[in-house]
Amino acid sequence: MAYLILKALHIIFMVSYFAGIFYLVRIFVYYKDTDDFEATKQKILREQYVFMARRLWNIITVPAFVLMAITGISLIFLNTGLMKSPWFHLKLTFLIGLLIYHYWCWKKILTLKSLHGNSLNNANIQLRQANEIATFLLFLIIFTVILKAGILAYWWQLLLGFIVLVVGITLIVKLVNKGKQ
């Protein structure tokens, strides 16, 4: 029973973490969207977006990340068989990708704080596409966990489906944001 409660907590913290990451990168997009605003409006909005990003990061995203990691590591210690499962190694690989994305988000927050209201160097479309990376990682992690051993049996169909998903979302982002830098 304790294992299942810990697993439920891990899933709750994972959902909270992804909610934070999804919204955080959206704040970067909103910040960049102010490039063409008049100076007073731009200053007010950029200060607010930096404030929101810092609060989101410090109050929701990082604590959820830490609790997700603690519960995840605890689950591994309670079920050491996970480390012998190939699907779990694949999940850990995707989690390394998530750590890299987490680090990128943290660096972007530091950049926002140091800009003192100046523009981000990233193009608007780059930030919008970066916003989808967490979506792709979420798909990969969830499908790996749900399908477990089946992921190895059907790897090429899943890979093809994932490629279609990535291309589809990328094209939709480009289409929706046509004309934005």
C-alpha positions in Angstrom: 0.0 0.0 0.0 2.8 2.4 0.9 4.4 1.8 -2.6 1.1 2.7 -4.3 0.7 5.9 -2.2 4.3 6.9 -3.0 3.6 6.2 -6.7 0.4 8.4 -6.6 2.4 11.2 -5.0 5.1 10.8 -7.7 2.5 11.2 -10.4 0.9 14.2 -8.7 4.3 16.0 -8.3 5.1 15.1 -12.0 1.8 16.7 -13.1 2.6 19.8 -11.0 6.1 20.0 -12.4 5.0 19.7 -16.0 2.3 22.4 -15.4 5.0 24.7 -14.1 7.4 24.0 -17.0 4.6 24.4 -19.6 3.6 27.8 -18.2 7.1 29.0 -17.6 8.1 28.7 -21.2 4.8 30.3 -22.2 5.8 33.3 -20.0 9.1 33.5 -22.0 7.0 33.7 -25.2 4.7 36.4 -23.7 7.8 38.4 -22.6 9.2 38.2 -26.2 5.8 39.2 -27.6 6.2 42.6 -25.9 9.1 43.6 -28.3 6.8 45.8 -30.4 4.9 47.4 -27.5 5.3 51.0 -26.6 8.0 51.6 -24.0 5.7 52.2 -20.9 3.5 49.2 -21.6 6.5 47.0 -22.4 8.3 47.9 -19.2 5.3 47.2 -17.0 4.6 43.8 -18.7 8.2 42.7 -18.7 8.6 43.4 -15.0 5.4 41.4 -14.4 6.5 38.5 -16.5 9.9 38.3 -14.8 8.1 38.4 -11.4 5.7 35.7 -12.6 8.5 33.5 -13.9 10.5 33.8 -10.7 7.5 33.0 -8.5 6.4 30.1 -10.7 9.9 28.7 -10.7 10.6 29.1 -7.0 7.2 28.2 -5.6 5.8 25.6 -8.0 8.2 24.2 -10.5 11.3 23.6 -8.5 9.5 22.3 -5.3 7.4 19.9 -7.5 10.6 18.8 -9.3 12.4 18.1 -6.0 9.4 16.1 -4.6 9.0 14.3 -7.9 12.7 13.3 -7.8 12.5 12.2 -4.1 9.4 10.1 -4.7 10.8 8.7 -7.9 14.1 7.7 -6.3 12.2 6.2 -3.3 10.2 4.1 -5.7 13.4 2.8 -7.2 14.7 1.8 -3.8 11.5 0.1 -2.9 11.4 -1.7 -6.3 15.0 -2.5 -7.2 13.7 -4.6 -10.1 13.1 -1.4 -12.0 16.8 -0.9 -12.6 16.9 -4.3 -14.4 14.1 -3.3 -16.8 15.1 -2.0 -20.3 12.0 0.2 -20.5 13.1 1.9 -17.3 16.5 2.6 -18.7 14.7 4.3 -21.7 12.6 6.3 -19.2 15.8 7.4 -17.4 17.2 8.5 -20.8 14.2 10.7 -21.4 14.5 12.0 -17.8 18.1 13.1 -18.7 16.5 15.1 -21.6 14.1 16.6 -19.1 17.0 17.6 -16.8 18.6 19.4 -19.8 15.4 21.2 -20.6 15.0 22.1 -16.9 18.5 23.6 -16.9 17.7 25.5 -20.1 14.6 27.0 -18.4 16.6 27.9 -15.3 19.2 29.7 -17.5 16.5 31.5 -19.3 15.0 32.8 -16.0 18.5 34.1 -15.0 18.7 35.8 -18.4 15.3 37.4 -17.9 16.4 38.8 -14.5 19.7 40.1 -16.0 18.0 41.8 -19.0 16.5 44.6 -16.9 13.6 44.9 -19.3 15.6 44.4 -22.5 14.6 42.0 -25.2 15.4 38.3 -25.3 17.9 37.2 -27.9 15.7 34.2 -29.0 13.3 34.6 -31.9 9.6 34.3 -31.0 9.2 31.2 -33.0 12.2 29.5 -31.3 10.6 30.1 -27.9 7.2 28.8 -29.2 8.9 25.7 -30.5 11.0 25.3 -27.3 7.6 25.3 -25.5 6.8 22.0 -27.2 9.9 20.2 -26.0 8.3 19.5 -22.6 5.3 18.1 -24.5 7.4 15.7 -26.5 9.3 14.6 -23.4 6.0 14.0 -21.5 4.7 11.9 -24.4 7.9 9.8 -24.4 8.0 9.3 -20.7 4.3 8.4 -20.3 4.3 6.0 -23.3 7.4 4.3 -22.0 5.9 3.9 -18.5 2.5 2.7 -19.7 3.8 0.3 -22.4 6.8 -1.0 -20.5 8.1 -4.2 -22.2 5.7 -3.6 -25.1 7.8 -0.5 -26.0 10.6 -2.8 -27.1 8.3 -5.0 -29.2 6.7 -2.1 -31.0 9.6 0.4 -31.0 9.5 1.2 -34.7 5.8 1.9 -34.7 6.1 4.1 -31.6 9.1 5.9 -33.1 7.2 6.5 -36.3 4.2 7.8 -34.3 6.4 10.1 -32.3 8.0 11.5 -35.4 4.6 12.2 -36.9 3.6 13.8 -33.6 6.8 16.0 -33.6 6.4 17.0 -37.2 2.6 17.7 -36.7 3.1 19.9 -33.7 6.0 21.7 -35.2 4.0 22.5 -38.4 1.0 23.6 -36.3 3.2 25.9 -34.2 4.7 27.4 -37.4 1.3 27.8 -39.0 -0.4 29.4 -36.0 2.6 31.7 -35.6 3.1 32.6 -39.2 4.5 36.1 -39.5 6.0 36.2 -36.0 9.8 36.4 -35.6 
